[in-house]
């Protein structure tokens, strides 16, 4: 399995993401934003976290116009697997590869801490190693992480089983972390080949360094479907 990790100016998680995927058995390639084509052997595209282009205008708004994104969009439309993490989620929204938008946290503050998440749907290959309603833990680190979509769009997400993870407490009760509509933390597209989450699985992938290894489990799910 070869994962191409996209590097934009301001990205700061690409190396940690590569190490986590390598720990799970993947071969990783760092692909610059100004490349026009993905490597031919790409099995998975990962858009890692950070502050692409300084988060100017809106998070991800400039990154969507980077030369490599045309190839990423073509890869997705051809059924290729794409994972967006934090800023990667924001970029995929701006690129219209996922529905909705990302707003500033309701508290207007940057939030950096471990959170609990409930698996909303087991019918998602990116979460194949988890059970429906399972509670997992990963860290978040964002200022613009409040997911928003209009009522019709929200209904469509549920109708098509696209809501993947929601914020909750350790008992699984819904918890408003950042103002996200319906406490949504992760979604996929209708075809389930594009998936994005605001939590950082790469920061919960090494039991020696993190409170949880749930991120590694998620990465293994991503690599094995």
N, C-alpha and C positions, 0 to 999 in steps of 0.2 A: 504494500500500500504506500503510495507516494502522496504526501500532502504538500501543496504549494501554499505557503503563507505569504500574504501580501504585505509589503512594507510601504507605508506612506510616510512623508515627512511628519514627524510628531508621534508616530506609532512607538509605543514603549513596552509592548508585551510580546513582540514576535519571537524573541529568543527564549523566554520562559515557555511560551506556547510550543515552540519546537522541541524543547527538552521534555515537556510533558507528553507530547505525541511520540517522541522517540522512546520514552519510558514504556509506552503502550505498544511499541513494536513497529511504528511507522518510520518511513524515510521522509525527511523534511527538506524542502527547498524554499529559500527565501527569494521572493519575486518582487522586484522593485515596481513602484507605481508607474514609472515611465516606460516600462516594457509594453509592447503591444500584443504579445501572445503569451499564453500560459505554456509552461513546458509540456511537451507532447505526452509524457508519462503521467501527467496529473490525474490522480484518482479522486482527489478531494481538494477543494479550495477552502482555506481558512482565512478570514479577515479578523485579525487580532485586535486587542484593545489598545487604547492610547488616546492621543489627541490629534488626529490627522489634520494637518494644515492649521494647527493651533485652535481648532474648533471655531474658526471665524465664520461669520454669517450664522450658520447653525451647525451643530455637530454632524459631520458627514456630508455637508452640502457641497463642499469643494471636492472632496475625495471622489464623489460619484462621477466627476468629469475627468478623472485621471485616465490616461491612455489604456491601462490594463483593464479598466472596468468594462470596456466593450467586449473583451475576451471573456471576462467573468460572466457577463450577462448571456453571452452565447453559450457558454458552458452550462449555465443553469437551464436555459431553454432547451438544451439538448439532453437534459436529464441528469447532468452532473451534480454531484453532491457539494453543497456549500454550507459552511458553518460560520456564523458571525458572532463574535464575542464582544459585548459592551459597545465600544465605538464601531465594531463590525456590525452590530445590530443597527446602529444609527445609519451607517452607510448603506446597508441593504434596504432600509426604509426609504432613504433619499433616492436610491437607484430604482425604486419601484419594483424590487424583486420580492418584497414583502409588503403587505398592506399596513396602513396606519402611519403614525408619526410619534416622535419622541419630544416630550415637553420637559421643562425644568422641574426638578423635584419640588413637590408641594411646599416643603420647608424652606426652599430657596437656598439650601445648604448642600455642600458636597457630603455624601454619605459613604463611609468606608468601614465596613464591618461584615462579619459573618451573618448570614440570614438563613432561615429555614424556608424550604420550598416544598410544595406538594406536587407530585406528578399528576397532572390533570388527565392525561391520556396515555394508556399503554400502547395504543395503536399508532405508534410513531417510531420508526426505525432508529432515530437518534437517541431514543430512550429505551431501547430493547432490553437492557440489563436491569431496568427498574420495573416495579410493579405499580399498577394504577393506585393512586392515593398514598403511595409511599412518601415518607418525609425524608428529605435529604438536606444537606447543608453545604453551602459554598459562600465565598465572600463577594460582596459587591463593592464598587468604587466608582461612583459617578455623581455628576451634578445635574445632568439632563437624562433621567432614566424613567420618567413617568410616561408609560406607554399610553397612547390615546388613539381611539378610532371611533367614528360616529356610530350611533345605535344600529343602523342597518349593517355596517361593516362588522360590528361586534356579533350580531346575530349570525352573519355569514361565517365568522370564525368558528363559532360553536357548531353550526350546522355541518361544517366541513371538518370538524374535529382538529382544528388548527391550534388551539390553545394547549400548550405543552406543560408549562410550569407556572405556578402561582405562588405569591408570597404568603407565608403563614407563620404561626408560632410553633413551638416545639410539639404541641399537641395536634397540630394540623388545622387549627382554626384560622380563618382568613385574617390577615394583618396588613394594614395599610403602611407600607414601608416608605413609599415615595410619591404617592398620588396616582399610581397607575390604575387605569380603569380595570375594574374587576380584579385588582391585585396581580395583573398579568406580568410575568417575568420572562416568558419565552413563548415564541410562536413558530409555526412553520408555514410554508405555502401549501396550496391545495394538494400538490403532487407529492408532498413530504420529502422533497430532495433539497429544499432550502430551509435552514433552521437557524434561529438566532436567540440568544439569551443575554440578559444584562449581567448576571453573575459570571464570575471568572472560574471556569473549571480547571484551568492550568494552575491556579493558586490553591487548589485542593486536590493535588495529584501526587503529593509526596508525604506519606505519614510522618516522616521525620521533621517536616517543616510546616505542616498544616494541621488544623484541628480536625480535618475530615479528608477522606480519600474518595469522596463521592464524585469529585471532578474527574478522577482517573477512570472511574466506572463509566461516566458519561463518554469520555474520550474513547474508551474501548468499544462502547456501543456504536459510536460514530464510525470507527474503523472496521467494524465487523459486518455491517449490513451491505 
